[in-house]
Amino acid sequence: MIQDPLIRILLAPVSLLYGIGVSLRDFFYRRRILVSSKFNIPIISVGNLSVGGAGKTPQIEYLIRLLQPYLNVATLSRGYRRKTVGYRIVEQNNSVEEVGDEPLMFKRKYPGVFVTVNEQRALGIPQILQHQPGTQAILLDDAFQHRAVKPGLNILLTDFKRPFTRDYLLPSGRLREWRGAYHRADIIVVTKCPEDITKNEKNKLTFEINPYPHQKLFFSSYHYLTPYYILNPKYRLELVDNMSVLMVCAIAGTDYMRDYLESRVGTVRVKPFADHHYFTETDLEEIEKMLAAMPGQKKLIVTTEKDAMRFSLHRQWLIDHKIPMLILPVEVYFHFEEGQVFDASIKQFLLDFKE
């Protein structure tokens, strides 16, 4: 989000024009000039009002782990920045260029899940049901603004440090819709909360968000697991305070991960790239030089699971140059002992679903 008030003022006319376009689109849907498709299968959408960085991928993974033991689950993403178009079934041996980083990560971590990509979700859902007729629930990734499909359950995520209530429309801010669009959500999750979030902080943000009576509000954080070697996931390494870590990632927000690493190791330096950036050999050479310049004897590169899908395009280079790159896995957990309440809300939606 742009911090300089003067720049926000200068961009305000552009944001207003953008907002008018968003309002017209919403008007067309409310008047049924544009019609959302409904399907006779439980569909859960996970999205946000802002561009990137709210934690959609870990939240989708949370739902996969919750539902997979009981149901045949499918996921549908657009496959952002893939070099293909249309509907594709994601296989473990696909490349990130074919299907996108997040869908490929889902498939490799959860092989039993039917993972698909399609820019047009309204067309992708019938294709899922055609190719996998036993599907019992579909998870839509980053689909809050995708009004062509009406999900049965709409989960909206917002970042604790950058909630939608304090943001502005593009390009002045990061919002893809007016703040009031949050009314379409059934569940709101405040993500990336501090580990020690207090009830007072929770109450203040609850008052600020002001959920509607039909909405449930939850607060979540990340739990980082033991990092593993990118070339051999069986090899894990605990982070200790005498390590120097070069954090390399192409994600929308790096602060949360950086703070975690700084609490575990002696030195952390960050090499950020644009979200979903495809790493080049020039990037890798620069990263290698930065790692060599780090202090100490125990020097490591740490990246995210999503970024690892794109680094996998350079697997042989990593082998040849003996790059000590580790992947830091992450899981969502809920505060105030409300994880079971969240789980129960999802399960109740599925139990109450009527075709």
VMD Tcl script that draws the C-alpha trace (Angstrom):
set ca {
  {0.00 0.00 0.00}
  {1.28 3.49 -0.85}
  {2.21 5.26 2.38}
  {2.79 8.80 1.07}
  {-0.52 10.70 1.45}
  {0.40 13.07 -1.41}
  {0.87 10.21 -3.87}
  {-2.41 8.67 -2.73}
  {-4.15 11.99 -3.40}
  {-2.59 12.23 -6.86}
  {-3.70 8.70 -7.66}
  {-7.17 9.17 -6.19}
  {-8.83 10.07 -9.54}
  {-7.51 6.86 -11.10}
  {-8.75 4.87 -8.08}
  {-12.15 6.55 -8.42}
  {-12.41 5.53 -12.08}
  {-11.37 2.00 -11.14}
  {-13.97 2.01 -8.34}
  {-16.70 3.11 -10.73}
  {-15.89 0.14 -12.95}
  {-15.99 -2.21 -9.94}
  {-19.32 -0.72 -8.82}
  {-20.84 -1.18 -12.28}
  {-19.79 -4.81 -12.32}
  {-21.30 -5.33 -8.89}
  {-24.51 -3.58 -10.02}
  {-24.78 -5.91 -13.02}
  {-24.48 -8.96 -10.75}
  {-27.00 -7.62 -8.24}
  {-29.47 -6.85 -11.04}
  {-28.76 -10.25 -12.61}
  {-27.63 -8.69 -15.86}
  {-24.58 -10.80 -15.18}
  {-25.46 -14.12 -13.56}
  {-23.33 -16.23 -11.23}
  {-23.36 -19.97 -11.90}
  {-24.41 -22.30 -9.06}
  {-23.50 -25.97 -8.89}
  {-24.95 -28.96 -7.07}
  {-21.71 -29.67 -5.23}
  {-20.20 -27.94 -2.16}
  {-17.84 -25.20 -3.31}
  {-15.63 -23.32 -0.86}
  {-13.93 -20.16 -2.08}
  {-10.84 -18.68 -0.41}
  {-9.83 -15.17 -1.40}
  {-9.16 -11.62 -0.27}
  {-10.03 -8.07 -1.16}
  {-6.45 -6.96 -1.70}
  {-3.76 -8.02 -4.15}
  {-1.61 -10.86 -2.81}
  {-0.05 -11.62 0.52}
  {-2.99 -12.56 2.76}
  {-2.14 -16.26 3.03}
  {-4.56 -17.94 0.62}
  {-2.24 -20.85 -0.18}
  {-1.69 -21.98 3.45}
  {-5.44 -21.62 4.07}
  {-6.27 -23.84 1.08}
  {-3.78 -26.38 2.44}
  {-5.48 -26.21 5.84}
  {-8.80 -27.07 4.20}
  {-7.23 -29.91 2.22}
  {-5.84 -31.46 5.40}
  {-9.18 -30.98 7.14}
  {-11.35 -32.51 4.40}
  {-9.19 -35.05 2.59}
  {-9.59 -37.80 5.21}
  {-13.38 -37.74 4.70}
  {-14.09 -36.47 1.19}
  {-12.84 -36.60 -2.38}
  {-11.53 -33.05 -2.65}
  {-10.62 -31.12 -5.79}
  {-8.97 -27.72 -6.11}
  {-9.38 -25.21 -8.90}
  {-6.95 -22.33 -9.42}
  {-6.33 -20.05 -12.35}
  {-2.66 -21.09 -12.45}
  {-1.29 -17.58 -12.23}
  {1.68 -16.87 -14.55}
  {1.65 -20.32 -16.14}
  {2.56 -20.43 -19.81}
  {-0.49 -22.40 -20.86}
  {-4.18 -21.52 -21.11}
  {-7.45 -23.26 -20.45}
  {-8.34 -26.27 -18.34}
  {-5.58 -28.61 -17.22}
  {-5.40 -31.48 -14.75}
  {-2.27 -31.04 -12.65}
  {0.09 -34.00 -12.38}
  {3.12 -34.35 -10.12}
  {5.50 -34.46 -13.08}
  {4.19 -31.22 -14.59}
  {6.44 -28.19 -14.70}
  {5.57 -24.94 -13.00}
  {5.38 -23.30 -16.44}
  {2.57 -25.66 -17.42}
  {0.32 -25.30 -14.37}
  {1.60 -22.54 -12.06}
  {3.45 -22.74 -8.76}
  {0.61 -23.09 -6.23}
  {-1.34 -25.84 -8.05}
  {1.87 -27.81 -8.62}
  {2.73 -27.48 -4.94}
  {-0.75 -28.74 -3.95}
  {-0.39 -31.79 -6.18}
  {3.10 -32.70 -5.00}
  {2.21 -32.31 -1.32}
  {-1.24 -33.94 -1.55}
  {-1.13 -36.47 -4.42}
  {-4.61 -37.78 -3.62}
  {-6.25 -34.42 -4.31}
  {-7.58 -33.74 -7.81}
  {-5.83 -30.46 -8.67}
  {-6.87 -28.42 -11.71}
  {-6.33 -25.02 -13.29}
  {-8.58 -22.90 -15.45}
  {-8.86 -19.13 -15.77}
  {-12.63 -19.47 -16.11}
  {-13.82 -21.23 -12.98}
  {-17.41 -21.50 -14.25}
  {-16.09 -23.70 -17.08}
  {-13.55 -25.51 -14.93}
  {-16.04 -26.86 -12.41}
  {-18.10 -28.89 -14.95}
  {-14.84 -30.26 -16.35}
  {-13.77 -31.39 -12.89}
  {-17.07 -33.22 -12.46}
  {-16.71 -34.80 -15.89}
  {-13.16 -36.05 -15.34}
  {-13.58 -36.86 -11.62}
  {-17.28 -37.68 -11.07}
  {-16.62 -38.85 -7.50}
  {-15.63 -35.34 -6.41}
  {-17.47 -34.33 -3.22}
  {-16.14 -30.81 -2.60}
  {-14.24 -28.19 -4.61}
  {-11.88 -25.57 -3.19}
  {-11.57 -22.39 -5.27}
  {-8.25 -20.60 -4.85}
  {-8.25 -16.78 -5.01}
  {-11.83 -16.52 -6.22}
  {-13.46 -13.83 -4.06}
  {-13.64 -11.47 -7.05}
  {-14.56 -14.27 -9.47}
  {-18.30 -13.56 -9.45}
  {-19.05 -15.91 -12.34}
  {-19.32 -18.70 -9.75}
  {-21.44 -18.46 -6.61}
  {-19.70 -20.56 -3.95}
  {-21.60 -22.23 -1.17}
  {-19.12 -20.88 1.37}
  {-17.07 -17.73 0.88}
  {-13.95 -17.33 3.06}
  {-12.33 -13.89 3.04}
  {-8.78 -13.41 4.33}
  {-7.26 -10.15 5.53}
  {-3.76 -9.46 6.85}
  {-3.48 -8.45 10.54}
  {-1.01 -5.66 9.75}
  {-2.82 -4.51 6.60}
  {-6.54 -5.17 7.07}
  {-8.87 -4.17 4.26}
  {-10.48 -1.62 6.60}
  {-7.36 0.58 6.36}
  {-6.66 0.09 2.67}
  {-7.59 1.94 -0.51}
  {-8.60 0.98 -4.03}
  {-5.96 0.31 -6.65}
  {-3.69 2.03 -7.56}
  {-3.74 4.25 -4.45}
  {-3.83 1.13 -2.30}
  {-4.09 -2.63 -2.69}
  {-7.86 -3.20 -2.76}
  {-9.37 -4.91 -5.80}
  {-12.88 -3.94 -4.66}
  {-14.48 -1.39 -2.36}
  {-14.14 -2.26 1.31}
  {-17.88 -2.90 1.56}
  {-17.54 -5.99 -0.63}
  {-16.64 -7.92 2.51}
  {-20.37 -8.38 3.08}
  {-20.26 -11.29 0.59}
  {-18.07 -13.34 2.94}
  {-19.48 -16.02 5.19}
  {-16.24 -16.39 7.15}
  {-13.54 -13.75 7.66}
  {-10.07 -14.83 8.79}
  {-7.54 -12.29 10.03}
  {-4.24 -13.88 9.01}
  {-0.59 -13.51 10.05}
  {-1.48 -12.41 13.55}
  {1.31 -12.06 16.14}
  {1.88 -15.25 18.11}
  {1.04 -13.34 21.29}
  {-2.03 -11.51 20.01}
  {-4.13 -10.33 22.95}
  {-7.87 -10.39 23.43}
  {-7.78 -6.60 23.48}
  {-6.19 -6.56 20.00}
  {-8.75 -9.09 18.84}
  {-11.63 -6.98 20.17}
  {-10.30 -3.79 18.57}
  {-9.98 -5.39 15.16}
  {-13.36 -7.08 15.51}
  {-14.90 -3.66 16.19}
  {-13.02 -2.21 13.21}
  {-14.10 -4.95 10.79}
  {-17.63 -4.95 12.21}
  {-18.73 -8.34 10.86}
  {-22.33 -8.79 9.81}
  {-24.57 -11.08 11.89}
  {-24.23 -13.86 9.31}
  {-20.42 -13.74 9.39}
  {-17.95 -15.57 11.62}
  {-14.61 -13.96 12.40}
  {-11.40 -15.87 13.22}
  {-7.78 -14.95 13.93}
  {-4.93 -17.10 12.65}
  {-1.13 -17.30 12.50}
  {1.53 -19.38 10.81}
  {3.35 -22.26 12.42}
  {6.65 -22.85 10.64}
  {7.92 -26.42 10.50}
  {11.45 -27.77 10.23}
  {13.07 -26.73 6.91}
  {14.02 -29.43 4.41}
  {16.59 -29.58 1.62}
  {15.18 -28.63 -1.79}
  {16.96 -31.55 -3.52}
  {16.06 -34.14 -0.87}
  {12.95 -33.52 1.27}
  {13.98 -36.33 3.62}
  {16.92 -34.21 4.82}
  {15.73 -31.71 7.45}
  {17.75 -29.18 9.40}
  {16.80 -27.30 12.55}
  {17.51 -23.58 12.50}
  {19.92 -22.47 15.26}
  {21.37 -19.15 16.34}
  {24.85 -19.58 14.82}
  {23.46 -19.77 11.26}
  {23.43 -17.05 8.63}
  {20.38 -17.21 6.40}
  {19.77 -15.60 3.04}
  {16.00 -15.49 2.64}
  {15.09 -15.62 -1.05}
  {11.45 -15.42 -2.04}
  {9.08 -14.07 -4.65}
  {5.97 -13.60 -2.53}
  {3.77 -10.57 -1.87}
  {4.79 -10.12 1.79}
  {8.13 -11.07 3.34}
  {7.89 -9.47 6.81}
  {6.24 -12.37 8.62}
  {8.74 -14.96 7.41}
  {11.68 -12.63 7.99}
  {10.58 -11.97 11.57}
  {10.38 -15.71 12.20}
  {13.87 -16.35 10.81}
  {15.34 -13.46 12.78}
  {14.00 -15.06 15.95}
  {15.77 -18.35 15.15}
  {19.15 -17.57 13.55}
  {22.03 -15.15 14.01}
  {21.91 -13.24 10.72}
  {19.14 -12.80 8.14}
  {19.37 -10.99 4.84}
  {16.50 -10.81 2.39}
  {16.64 -11.03 -1.40}
  {13.07 -10.29 -2.54}
  {11.64 -10.69 -6.02}
  {8.27 -9.77 -7.49}
  {5.43 -12.14 -6.64}
  {5.56 -15.39 -8.71}
  {8.85 -14.30 -10.34}
  {10.52 -16.88 -12.60}
  {14.14 -17.07 -11.46}
  {16.79 -16.72 -14.14}
  {20.36 -18.00 -14.14}
  {21.47 -14.41 -13.61}
  {19.30 -14.31 -10.48}
  {20.88 -17.54 -9.27}
  {24.40 -16.22 -9.78}
  {23.53 -13.07 -7.83}
  {22.02 -15.18 -5.05}
  {25.15 -17.33 -4.95}
  {27.34 -14.22 -4.56}
  {25.12 -12.85 -1.80}
  {25.34 -16.16 0.06}
  {29.14 -16.17 -0.22}
  {29.23 -12.68 1.31}
  {27.19 -13.72 4.35}
  {29.10 -13.92 7.64}
  {29.99 -17.12 9.47}
  {30.57 -20.72 8.48}
  {27.00 -22.06 8.52}
  {25.37 -20.24 5.61}
  {22.04 -21.27 4.12}
  {19.44 -20.10 1.65}
  {15.84 -20.43 2.85}
  {12.85 -20.12 0.54}
  {9.14 -20.94 0.54}
  {7.44 -24.07 -0.76}
  {5.75 -22.03 -3.47}
  {9.04 -20.50 -4.63}
  {10.63 -23.94 -4.61}
  {8.33 -24.92 -7.49}
  {10.00 -22.27 -9.65}
  {13.48 -23.01 -8.35}
  {12.90 -26.60 -9.47}
  {13.34 -25.41 -13.06}
  {17.01 -24.95 -12.14}
  {17.50 -28.22 -10.30}
  {20.66 -29.19 -12.19}
  {22.21 -25.76 -11.60}
  {21.55 -26.11 -7.86}
  {23.20 -29.55 -7.90}
  {26.21 -28.41 -9.91}
  {26.83 -25.38 -7.70}
  {26.12 -27.25 -4.45}
  {23.69 -24.59 -3.26}
  {22.53 -25.19 0.35}
  {18.88 -24.21 -0.20}
  {16.23 -25.21 2.31}
  {12.45 -24.93 2.05}
  {10.51 -23.57 5.03}
  {7.06 -25.23 5.26}
  {4.21 -23.46 6.98}
  {0.84 -24.37 8.46}
  {-2.10 -22.26 9.65}
  {-3.33 -22.39 13.22}
  {-6.13 -20.46 14.92}
  {-5.94 -18.36 18.07}
  {-8.17 -18.29 21.13}
  {-8.78 -22.04 20.86}
  {-11.10 -21.42 17.89}
  {-9.56 -23.92 15.49}
  {-12.22 -26.47 16.38}
  {-14.91 -23.82 15.89}
  {-13.57 -23.05 12.41}
  {-13.39 -26.76 11.55}
  {-16.93 -27.26 12.82}
  {-18.17 -24.37 10.65}
  {-16.72 -25.99 7.54}
  {-18.13 -29.39 8.43}
  {-21.54 -27.93 9.23}
  {-21.64 -26.23 5.83}
  {-20.98 -29.60 4.19}
  {-23.59 -31.36 6.31}
  {-26.21 -28.70 5.57}
  {-25.47 -28.52 1.85}
  {-28.46 -29.25 -0.36}
  {-28.13 -29.88 -4.06}
}
mol new
graphics top color blue
foreach p $ca { graphics top sphere $p radius 0.5 }
foreach p [lrange $ca 0 end-1] q [lrange $ca 1 end] { graphics top cylinder $p $q radius 0.2 }
display resetview
